[in-house]
Amino acid sequence: MIEIITPGFYSSVQDKGRFGYRSAGVGCCGAMDSQALAIGNAALGNTPDAAAIEFTLGGFEIEAKSDITICLAGAPVDAQVDGKPIFRWWLQTVLKGQRLKAGRCQSGMRVYLCVLGGIEVPLVLGSRSTDLKGQFGGVEGRLLKRGDQLSIGTNPKGGNATSIGISPRGFPDLWRDLNETPTLRFVPASEWGDLDANNQAEFLTSDWQITPASNRVGYRLSGPELRPETPREMLSHGILPGTIQLPPSGQPVVQLMDANTAGGYPKLGKIIDADLPVLAQIPLGETIRFQSCTIEEATTAQDRQHLQTESIRRLMTMAHGRCQREIN
């Protein structure tokens, strides 16, 4: 069990998301940086659906109420256990009574506290993710607060070795500068053709700033004003995380993990799933760029991402086994 001493900002329990209920108006929620969560769980030997704590911008402190094994994933953050520095992508034992304290993220936006066995909160519609709009999942459907005590699940297949982790030499992209302006790939929607050539060129060549009016629901972008040649009147229709909408203001909005399941604004396209974790780590006020791609390219990128996670899982499983043999 762990106790929240300082919750930080916008902190919640999240797993890989809640699926199959969009027709009932229930969004997926889940980790904004799904790849960081997947890798943290893989490093520990957790099942892919294990829940973790998503901290925004760092600045949190927890106390272990029992011995736990953790892995910090996602954004780089200055973290210590009872004053001793620990590192992301690395397994660390936190003994009963010890405190893990983290400052603000050095770059990026979101850091995940993954724990061997996962955060144990009740399943709601097949997921432990917090749905803040619906006020269910996670801990009472709300953000974490001081004094919350979270149970840890059991995972008999998980490793218990520490002092092992993911090397920047083997996986350099996990150690990249998260504040660099990324180019996000998107698959154009049918309404993309409503923009004339000049508007399309502006969308593809401009730096789009993520405004402060952004959160887990969606990122509002600021840049050149885009105007379709022929404005459309559209009925509400299904949308997914990564959908790029164009409201009457002419400033795009990217729908994210806590977004509604339907909307009526025209869609420029959808950011591919493989690039949503990149977007999740871009701080508010920074800029992004866009590049169109095909569905085939999107599928290839997602397959490559899954392959990376499974490679890490295999390597860490081997490392756990080697450490266990040395102990015995």
Contacts in CASP RR format, 6 or more apart in sequence:
PFRMAT RR
TARGET T0000
AUTHOR 0000-0000-0000
METHOD contacts of the structure
MODEL  1
MIEIITPGFYSSVQDKGRFGYRSAGVGCCGAMDSQALAIGNAALGNTPDA
AAIEFTLGGFEIEAKSDITICLAGAPVDAQVDGKPIFRWWLQTVLKGQRL
KAGRCQSGMRVYLCVLGGIEVPLVLGSRSTDLKGQFGGVEGRLLKRGDQL
SIGTNPKGGNATSIGISPRGFPDLWRDLNETPTLRFVPASEWGDLDANNQ
AEFLTSDWQITPASNRVGYRLSGPELRPETPREMLSHGILPGTIQLPPSG
QPVVQLMDANTAGGYPKLGKIIDADLPVLAQIPLGETIRFQSCTIEEATT
AQDRQHLQTESIRRLMTMAHGRCQREIN
1 64 0 8 1.000
1 65 0 8 1.000
1 66 0 8 1.000
1 149 0 8 1.000
1 150 0 8 1.000
1 151 0 8 1.000
1 152 0 8 1.000
2 62 0 8 1.000
2 63 0 8 1.000
2 64 0 8 1.000
2 65 0 8 1.000
2 68 0 8 1.000
2 115 0 8 1.000
2 149 0 8 1.000
2 150 0 8 1.000
2 152 0 8 1.000
3 62 0 8 1.000
3 63 0 8 1.000
3 65 0 8 1.000
3 147 0 8 1.000
3 148 0 8 1.000
3 149 0 8 1.000
3 150 0 8 1.000
4 11 0 8 1.000
4 60 0 8 1.000
4 61 0 8 1.000
4 62 0 8 1.000
4 144 0 8 1.000
4 145 0 8 1.000
4 146 0 8 1.000
4 147 0 8 1.000
4 148 0 8 1.000
4 149 0 8 1.000
4 150 0 8 1.000
5 61 0 8 1.000
5 62 0 8 1.000
5 63 0 8 1.000
5 99 0 8 1.000
5 146 0 8 1.000
5 147 0 8 1.000
6 59 0 8 1.000
6 60 0 8 1.000
6 61 0 8 1.000
6 101 0 8 1.000
6 146 0 8 1.000
7 60 0 8 1.000
7 143 0 8 1.000
7 144 0 8 1.000
7 145 0 8 1.000
7 146 0 8 1.000
7 148 0 8 1.000
8 55 0 8 1.000
8 56 0 8 1.000
8 57 0 8 1.000
8 58 0 8 1.000
8 59 0 8 1.000
8 60 0 8 1.000
9 55 0 8 1.000
9 56 0 8 1.000
9 57 0 8 1.000
9 58 0 8 1.000
9 59 0 8 1.000
10 56 0 8 1.000
10 57 0 8 1.000
10 143 0 8 1.000
10 215 0 8 1.000
10 216 0 8 1.000
11 53 0 8 1.000
11 54 0 8 1.000
11 55 0 8 1.000
11 56 0 8 1.000
11 60 0 8 1.000
11 143 0 8 1.000
11 144 0 8 1.000
12 53 0 8 1.000
12 54 0 8 1.000
12 130 0 8 1.000
12 132 0 8 1.000
12 138 0 8 1.000
12 139 0 8 1.000
12 142 0 8 1.000
12 143 0 8 1.000
12 144 0 8 1.000
13 51 0 8 1.000
13 52 0 8 1.000
13 53 0 8 1.000
13 54 0 8 1.000
13 119 0 8 1.000
13 121 0 8 1.000
13 128 0 8 1.000
13 129 0 8 1.000
13 130 0 8 1.000
13 137 0 8 1.000
13 138 0 8 1.000
13 139 0 8 1.000
13 144 0 8 1.000
13 150 0 8 1.000
14 29 0 8 1.000
14 30 0 8 1.000
14 31 0 8 1.000
14 32 0 8 1.000
14 37 0 8 1.000
14 51 0 8 1.000
14 52 0 8 1.000
14 53 0 8 1.000
14 54 0 8 1.000
14 128 0 8 1.000
14 129 0 8 1.000
14 130 0 8 1.000
15 30 0 8 1.000
15 31 0 8 1.000
15 37 0 8 1.000
15 49 0 8 1.000
15 50 0 8 1.000
15 51 0 8 1.000
15 52 0 8 1.000
15 127 0 8 1.000
15 128 0 8 1.000
15 129 0 8 1.000
16 30 0 8 1.000
16 31 0 8 1.000
16 34 0 8 1.000
16 37 0 8 1.000
16 38 0 8 1.000
16 48 0 8 1.000
16 49 0 8 1.000
16 127 0 8 1.000
16 129 0 8 1.000
17 28 0 8 1.000
17 29 0 8 1.000
17 30 0 8 1.000
17 31 0 8 1.000
17 127 0 8 1.000
17 129 0 8 1.000
17 257 0 8 1.000
18 26 0 8 1.000
18 27 0 8 1.000
18 28 0 8 1.000
18 29 0 8 1.000
18 30 0 8 1.000
18 124 0 8 1.000
18 125 0 8 1.000
18 126 0 8 1.000
18 127 0 8 1.000
18 129 0 8 1.000
18 131 0 8 1.000
19 28 0 8 1.000
19 127 0 8 1.000
20 26 0 8 1.000
21 27 0 8 1.000
21 125 0 8 1.000
22 28 0 8 1.000
22 238 0 8 1.000
22 261 0 8 1.000
23 261 0 8 1.000
25 260 0 8 1.000
25 261 0 8 1.000
25 262 0 8 1.000
26 125 0 8 1.000
26 131 0 8 1.000
26 261 0 8 1.000
27 131 0 8 1.000
27 258 0 8 1.000
27 259 0 8 1.000
27 260 0 8 1.000
27 261 0 8 1.000
28 129 0 8 1.000
28 241 0 8 1.000
28 257 0 8 1.000
29 127 0 8 1.000
29 129 0 8 1.000
29 130 0 8 1.000
29 131 0 8 1.000
29 257 0 8 1.000
29 258 0 8 1.000
30 127 0 8 1.000
30 129 0 8 1.000
30 130 0 8 1.000
30 257 0 8 1.000
31 37 0 8 1.000
31 52 0 8 1.000
31 54 0 8 1.000
31 110 0 8 1.000
31 112 0 8 1.000
31 129 0 8 1.000
31 257 0 8 1.000
31 280 0 8 1.000
32 54 0 8 1.000
32 109 0 8 1.000
32 110 0 8 1.000
32 216 0 8 1.000
32 256 0 8 1.000
32 257 0 8 1.000
32 276 0 8 1.000
32 277 0 8 1.000
32 280 0 8 1.000
33 74 0 8 1.000
33 110 0 8 1.000
33 112 0 8 1.000
33 277 0 8 1.000
33 280 0 8 1.000
33 281 0 8 1.000
34 276 0 8 1.000
34 277 0 8 1.000
35 277 0 8 1.000
35 305 0 8 1.000
35 309 0 8 1.000
36 73 0 8 1.000
36 74 0 8 1.000
36 110 0 8 1.000
36 112 0 8 1.000
36 277 0 8 1.000
37 52 0 8 1.000
37 54 0 8 1.000
37 73 0 8 1.000
37 112 0 8 1.000
37 114 0 8 1.000
38 48 0 8 1.000
38 309 0 8 1.000
39 73 0 8 1.000
39 89 0 8 1.000
39 166 0 8 1.000
39 174 0 8 1.000
39 308 0 8 1.000
39 309 0 8 1.000
39 312 0 8 1.000
40 46 0 8 1.000
40 52 0 8 1.000
40 71 0 8 1.000
40 73 0 8 1.000
40 89 0 8 1.000
40 112 0 8 1.000
40 114 0 8 1.000
41 47 0 8 1.000
41 48 0 8 1.000
41 50 0 8 1.000
41 52 0 8 1.000
41 114 0 8 1.000
41 118 0 8 1.000
42 48 0 8 1.000
42 309 0 8 1.000
42 310 0 8 1.000
42 312 0 8 1.000
42 313 0 8 1.000
42 316 0 8 1.000
43 71 0 8 1.000
43 73 0 8 1.000
43 89 0 8 1.000
43 91 0 8 1.000
43 114 0 8 1.000
43 165 0 8 1.000
43 166 0 8 1.000
43 312 0 8 1.000
43 313 0 8 1.000
43 316 0 8 1.000
44 50 0 8 1.000
44 69 0 8 1.000
44 70 0 8 1.000
44 71 0 8 1.000
44 91 0 8 1.000
44 114 0 8 1.000
44 115 0 8 1.000
44 116 0 8 1.000
44 117 0 8 1.000
44 155 0 8 1.000
44 158 0 8 1.000
44 159 0 8 1.000
44 316 0 8 1.000
45 116 0 8 1.000
45 155 0 8 1.000
45 157 0 8 1.000
45 158 0 8 1.000
45 159 0 8 1.000
45 313 0 8 1.000
45 316 0 8 1.000
45 317 0 8 1.000
45 320 0 8 1.000
46 114 0 8 1.000
46 116 0 8 1.000
46 117 0 8 1.000
46 118 0 8 1.000
46 155 0 8 1.000
46 158 0 8 1.000
47 155 0 8 1.000
47 157 0 8 1.000
49 127 0 8 1.000
50 114 0 8 1.000
50 117 0 8 1.000
50 118 0 8 1.000
50 119 0 8 1.000
50 155 0 8 1.000
51 118 0 8 1.000
51 119 0 8 1.000
51 120 0 8 1.000
51 121 0 8 1.000
51 128 0 8 1.000
51 129 0 8 1.000
51 138 0 8 1.000
52 73 0 8 1.000
52 112 0 8 1.000
52 113 0 8 1.000
52 114 0 8 1.000
52 115 0 8 1.000
52 118 0 8 1.000
52 119 0 8 1.000
53 112 0 8 1.000
53 113 0 8 1.000
53 119 0 8 1.000
53 144 0 8 1.000
53 150 0 8 1.000
54 110 0 8 1.000
54 111 0 8 1.000
54 112 0 8 1.000
55 102 0 8 1.000
55 110 0 8 1.000
55 111 0 8 1.000
55 112 0 8 1.000
55 113 0 8 1.000
56 109 0 8 1.000
56 110 0 8 1.000
57 104 0 8 1.000
57 105 0 8 1.000
57 109 0 8 1.000
57 110 0 8 1.000
58 75 0 8 1.000
58 77 0 8 1.000
58 102 0 8 1.000
58 103 0 8 1.000
58 104 0 8 1.000
58 105 0 8 1.000
58 111 0 8 1.000
59 77 0 8 1.000
59 102 0 8 1.000
59 103 0 8 1.000
59 104 0 8 1.000
60 101 0 8 1.000
60 102 0 8 1.000
60 103 0 8 1.000
60 113 0 8 1.000
61 99 0 8 1.000
61 100 0 8 1.000
61 101 0 8 1.000
61 102 0 8 1.000
62 99 0 8 1.000
62 100 0 8 1.000
62 113 0 8 1.000
63 97 0 8 1.000
63 98 0 8 1.000
63 99 0 8 1.000
63 100 0 8 1.000
64 94 0 8 1.000
64 95 0 8 1.000
64 96 0 8 1.000
64 97 0 8 1.000
64 98 0 8 1.000
64 99 0 8 1.000
64 100 0 8 1.000
65 96 0 8 1.000
65 97 0 8 1.000
65 149 0 8 1.000
66 96 0 8 1.000
66 152 0 8 1.000
67 93 0 8 1.000
67 94 0 8 1.000
67 95 0 8 1.000
67 96 0 8 1.000
68 93 0 8 1.000
68 94 0 8 1.000
68 115 0 8 1.000
68 116 0 8 1.000
68 152 0 8 1.000
69 91 0 8 1.000
69 92 0 8 1.000
69 93 0 8 1.000
69 94 0 8 1.000
69 115 0 8 1.000
69 116 0 8 1.000
69 159 0 8 1.000
69 160 0 8 1.000
69 162 0 8 1.000
70 91 0 8 1.000
70 92 0 8 1.000
70 93 0 8 1.000
70 94 0 8 1.000
70 100 0 8 1.000
70 113 0 8 1.000
70 114 0 8 1.000
70 115 0 8 1.000
70 116 0 8 1.000
71 88 0 8 1.000
71 89 0 8 1.000
71 90 0 8 1.000
71 91 0 8 1.000
71 92 0 8 1.000
71 114 0 8 1.000
71 165 0 8 1.000
72 79 0 8 1.000
72 86 0 8 1.000
72 87 0 8 1.000
72 88 0 8 1.000
72 89 0 8 1.000
72 90 0 8 1.000
72 92 0 8 1.000
72 102 0 8 1.000
72 111 0 8 1.000
72 112 0 8 1.000
72 113 0 8 1.000
72 114 0 8 1.000
73 88 0 8 1.000
73 89 0 8 1.000
73 111 0 8 1.000
73 112 0 8 1.000
73 114 0 8 1.000
74 88 0 8 1.000
74 110 0 8 1.000
74 111 0 8 1.000
74 112 0 8 1.000
74 281 0 8 1.000
75 88 0 8 1.000
75 105 0 8 1.000
75 106 0 8 1.000
75 107 0 8 1.000
75 108 0 8 1.000
75 109 0 8 1.000
75 110 0 8 1.000
75 111 0 8 1.000
75 178 0 8 1.000
75 281 0 8 1.000
76 88 0 8 1.000
76 105 0 8 1.000
76 106 0 8 1.000
76 107 0 8 1.000
76 108 0 8 1.000
76 178 0 8 1.000
77 88 0 8 1.000
77 102 0 8 1.000
77 103 0 8 1.000
77 104 0 8 1.000
77 105 0 8 1.000
77 106 0 8 1.000
77 111 0 8 1.000
78 85 0 8 1.000
78 102 0 8 1.000
78 103 0 8 1.000
78 104 0 8 1.000
78 106 0 8 1.000
79 85 0 8 1.000
79 86 0 8 1.000
79 87 0 8 1.000
79 88 0 8 1.000
79 100 0 8 1.000
79 101 0 8 1.000
79 102 0 8 1.000
79 103 0 8 1.000
80 86 0 8 1.000
80 100 0 8 1.000
80 101 0 8 1.000
80 102 0 8 1.000
81 92 0 8 1.000
81 94 0 8 1.000
81 98 0 8 1.000
81 99 0 8 1.000
81 100 0 8 1.000
81 101 0 8 1.000
82 98 0 8 1.000
82 99 0 8 1.000
83 101 0 8 1.000
86 92 0 8 1.000
86 100 0 8 1.000
88 111 0 8 1.000
89 165 0 8 1.000
89 166 0 8 1.000
89 174 0 8 1.000
90 164 0 8 1.000
90 165 0 8 1.000
90 166 0 8 1.000
91 161 0 8 1.000
91 162 0 8 1.000
91 163 0 8 1.000
91 164 0 8 1.000
91 165 0 8 1.000
92 162 0 8 1.000
93 162 0 8 1.000
94 100 0 8 1.000
100 113 0 8 1.000
102 111 0 8 1.000
105 111 0 8 1.000
107 177 0 8 1.000
107 178 0 8 1.000
107 179 0 8 1.000
107 283 0 8 1.000
108 178 0 8 1.000
108 179 0 8 1.000
108 281 0 8 1.000
108 282 0 8 1.000
108 283 0 8 1.000
109 178 0 8 1.000
109 280 0 8 1.000
109 281 0 8 1.000
109 282 0 8 1.000
109 283 0 8 1.000
109 284 0 8 1.000
110 280 0 8 1.000
110 281 0 8 1.000
115 152 0 8 1.000
116 152 0 8 1.000
116 155 0 8 1.000
116 158 0 8 1.000
116 159 0 8 1.000
116 160 0 8 1.000
117 152 0 8 1.000
117 153 0 8 1.000
117 154 0 8 1.000
117 155 0 8 1.000
117 158 0 8 1.000
118 152 0 8 1.000
118 153 0 8 1.000
118 155 0 8 1.000
119 128 0 8 1.000
119 150 0 8 1.000
119 151 0 8 1.000
119 152 0 8 1.000
119 153 0 8 1.000
120 150 0 8 1.000
120 151 0 8 1.000
120 152 0 8 1.000
120 153 0 8 1.000
121 128 0 8 1.000
121 137 0 8 1.000
121 138 0 8 1.000
121 139 0 8 1.000
121 150 0 8 1.000
121 151 0 8 1.000
122 128 0 8 1.000
122 137 0 8 1.000
122 138 0 8 1.000
124 131 0 8 1.000
124 136 0 8 1.000
124 137 0 8 1.000
124 138 0 8 1.000
127 137 0 8 1.000
128 137 0 8 1.000
128 138 0 8 1.000
129 137 0 8 1.000
129 138 0 8 1.000
130 137 0 8 1.000
130 138 0 8 1.000
130 139 0 8 1.000
130 141 0 8 1.000
130 142 0 8 1.000
130 143 0 8 1.000
131 137 0 8 1.000
131 141 0 8 1.000
131 258 0 8 1.000
132 141 0 8 1.000
132 142 0 8 1.000
132 143 0 8 1.000
132 216 0 8 1.000
132 258 0 8 1.000
133 217 0 8 1.000
133 258 0 8 1.000
134 141 0 8 1.000
135 141 0 8 1.000
135 142 0 8 1.000
139 148 0 8 1.000
139 150 0 8 1.000
158 320 0 8 1.000
159 320 0 8 1.000
159 321 0 8 1.000
159 324 0 8 1.000
160 320 0 8 1.000
160 324 0 8 1.000
161 319 0 8 1.000
161 320 0 8 1.000
161 321 0 8 1.000
161 323 0 8 1.000
161 324 0 8 1.000
163 323 0 8 1.000
164 316 0 8 1.000
164 319 0 8 1.000
164 320 0 8 1.000
164 323 0 8 1.000
165 316 0 8 1.000
165 319 0 8 1.000
166 174 0 8 1.000
166 312 0 8 1.000
166 316 0 8 1.000
168 174 0 8 1.000
168 175 0 8 1.000
171 308 0 8 1.000
171 312 0 8 1.000
178 281 0 8 1.000
178 282 0 8 1.000
179 282 0 8 1.000
179 283 0 8 1.000
179 286 0 8 1.000
181 207 0 8 1.000
181 286 0 8 1.000
181 287 0 8 1.000
181 288 0 8 1.000
181 289 0 8 1.000
182 275 0 8 1.000
182 278 0 8 1.000
182 279 0 8 1.000
182 282 0 8 1.000
182 288 0 8 1.000
182 289 0 8 1.000
183 288 0 8 1.000
183 289 0 8 1.000
183 290 0 8 1.000
183 291 0 8 1.000
184 271 0 8 1.000
184 272 0 8 1.000
184 275 0 8 1.000
184 278 0 8 1.000
184 279 0 8 1.000
184 288 0 8 1.000
184 289 0 8 1.000
184 290 0 8 1.000
184 291 0 8 1.000
185 271 0 8 1.000
185 272 0 8 1.000
185 274 0 8 1.000
185 275 0 8 1.000
185 290 0 8 1.000
185 291 0 8 1.000
185 292 0 8 1.000
185 293 0 8 1.000
185 297 0 8 1.000
185 298 0 8 1.000
185 301 0 8 1.000
186 244 0 8 1.000
186 268 0 8 1.000
186 269 0 8 1.000
186 270 0 8 1.000
186 271 0 8 1.000
186 272 0 8 1.000
186 290 0 8 1.000
186 291 0 8 1.000
186 292 0 8 1.000
186 293 0 8 1.000
187 269 0 8 1.000
187 270 0 8 1.000
187 272 0 8 1.000
187 292 0 8 1.000
187 293 0 8 1.000
187 294 0 8 1.000
187 295 0 8 1.000
187 298 0 8 1.000
188 268 0 8 1.000
188 269 0 8 1.000
188 292 0 8 1.000
189 244 0 8 1.000
189 266 0 8 1.000
189 267 0 8 1.000
189 268 0 8 1.000
189 269 0 8 1.000
189 270 0 8 1.000
190 267 0 8 1.000
191 228 0 8 1.000
191 232 0 8 1.000
191 246 0 8 1.000
191 266 0 8 1.000
191 267 0 8 1.000
191 268 0 8 1.000
191 269 0 8 1.000
192 200 0 8 1.000
192 267 0 8 1.000
192 268 0 8 1.000
192 269 0 8 1.000
193 200 0 8 1.000
194 228 0 8 1.000
194 229 0 8 1.000
194 230 0 8 1.000
194 231 0 8 1.000
194 232 0 8 1.000
194 266 0 8 1.000
195 203 0 8 1.000
195 226 0 8 1.000
195 227 0 8 1.000
195 228 0 8 1.000
195 229 0 8 1.000
195 268 0 8 1.000
196 229 0 8 1.000
199 226 0 8 1.000
199 227 0 8 1.000
199 228 0 8 1.000
202 224 0 8 1.000
202 226 0 8 1.000
203 224 0 8 1.000
203 226 0 8 1.000
203 252 0 8 1.000
203 268 0 8 1.000
203 290 0 8 1.000
204 289 0 8 1.000
204 290 0 8 1.000
204 291 0 8 1.000
204 292 0 8 1.000
205 289 0 8 1.000
206 223 0 8 1.000
206 224 0 8 1.000
206 289 0 8 1.000
207 223 0 8 1.000
207 287 0 8 1.000
207 288 0 8 1.000
207 289 0 8 1.000
208 221 0 8 1.000
208 222 0 8 1.000
208 223 0 8 1.000
208 252 0 8 1.000
208 287 0 8 1.000
208 288 0 8 1.000
208 289 0 8 1.000
208 290 0 8 1.000
209 221 0 8 1.000
209 222 0 8 1.000
209 223 0 8 1.000
209 285 0 8 1.000
209 286 0 8 1.000
209 287 0 8 1.000
210 219 0 8 1.000
210 220 0 8 1.000
210 221 0 8 1.000
210 282 0 8 1.000
210 283 0 8 1.000
210 284 0 8 1.000
210 285 0 8 1.000
210 286 0 8 1.000
210 287 0 8 1.000
210 288 0 8 1.000
211 219 0 8 1.000
211 220 0 8 1.000
211 221 0 8 1.000
211 222 0 8 1.000
211 284 0 8 1.000
211 285 0 8 1.000
212 284 0 8 1.000
212 285 0 8 1.000
213 220 0 8 1.000
214 220 0 8 1.000
214 284 0 8 1.000
215 258 0 8 1.000
216 256 0 8 1.000
216 257 0 8 1.000
216 258 0 8 1.000
217 255 0 8 1.000
217 256 0 8 1.000
217 258 0 8 1.000
217 259 0 8 1.000
217 260 0 8 1.000
218 253 0 8 1.000
218 254 0 8 1.000
218 255 0 8 1.000
218 256 0 8 1.000
218 258 0 8 1.000
218 259 0 8 1.000
219 253 0 8 1.000
219 254 0 8 1.000
219 256 0 8 1.000
219 279 0 8 1.000
220 251 0 8 1.000
220 253 0 8 1.000
221 251 0 8 1.000
221 252 0 8 1.000
221 253 0 8 1.000
221 254 0 8 1.000
221 288 0 8 1.000
222 251 0 8 1.000
223 251 0 8 1.000
225 249 0 8 1.000
225 250 0 8 1.000
225 251 0 8 1.000
226 246 0 8 1.000
226 250 0 8 1.000
226 251 0 8 1.000
226 252 0 8 1.000
226 268 0 8 1.000
227 250 0 8 1.000
228 246 0 8 1.000
228 266 0 8 1.000
232 266 0 8 1.000
234 264 0 8 1.000
234 265 0 8 1.000
234 266 0 8 1.000
235 264 0 8 1.000
236 262 0 8 1.000
236 263 0 8 1.000
236 264 0 8 1.000
237 262 0 8 1.000
237 263 0 8 1.000
237 264 0 8 1.000
238 261 0 8 1.000
238 262 0 8 1.000
238 263 0 8 1.000
239 245 0 8 1.000
239 255 0 8 1.000
239 259 0 8 1.000
239 260 0 8 1.000
239 261 0 8 1.000
239 262 0 8 1.000
239 263 0 8 1.000
239 267 0 8 1.000
240 255 0 8 1.000
240 270 0 8 1.000
241 255 0 8 1.000
241 256 0 8 1.000
241 257 0 8 1.000
241 259 0 8 1.000
241 276 0 8 1.000
242 254 0 8 1.000
242 255 0 8 1.000
242 256 0 8 1.000
242 270 0 8 1.000
242 271 0 8 1.000
242 276 0 8 1.000
242 279 0 8 1.000
243 254 0 8 1.000
243 255 0 8 1.000
243 259 0 8 1.000
243 267 0 8 1.000
243 269 0 8 1.000
243 270 0 8 1.000
243 271 0 8 1.000
244 252 0 8 1.000
244 253 0 8 1.000
244 254 0 8 1.000
244 255 0 8 1.000
244 267 0 8 1.000
244 268 0 8 1.000
244 269 0 8 1.000
244 270 0 8 1.000
244 271 0 8 1.000
244 290 0 8 1.000
245 252 0 8 1.000
245 253 0 8 1.000
245 254 0 8 1.000
245 255 0 8 1.000
245 263 0 8 1.000
245 264 0 8 1.000
245 265 0 8 1.000
245 266 0 8 1.000
245 267 0 8 1.000
245 268 0 8 1.000
246 252 0 8 1.000
246 253 0 8 1.000
246 265 0 8 1.000
246 266 0 8 1.000
246 267 0 8 1.000
246 268 0 8 1.000
247 253 0 8 1.000
247 265 0 8 1.000
252 268 0 8 1.000
253 265 0 8 1.000
254 271 0 8 1.000
254 279 0 8 1.000
256 276 0 8 1.000
256 279 0 8 1.000
256 280 0 8 1.000
271 279 0 8 1.000
272 293 0 8 1.000
272 297 0 8 1.000
272 298 0 8 1.000
272 301 0 8 1.000
272 302 0 8 1.000
273 298 0 8 1.000
273 302 0 8 1.000
274 298 0 8 1.000
274 301 0 8 1.000
274 302 0 8 1.000
274 304 0 8 1.000
274 305 0 8 1.000
275 301 0 8 1.000
279 288 0 8 1.000
282 288 0 8 1.000
END
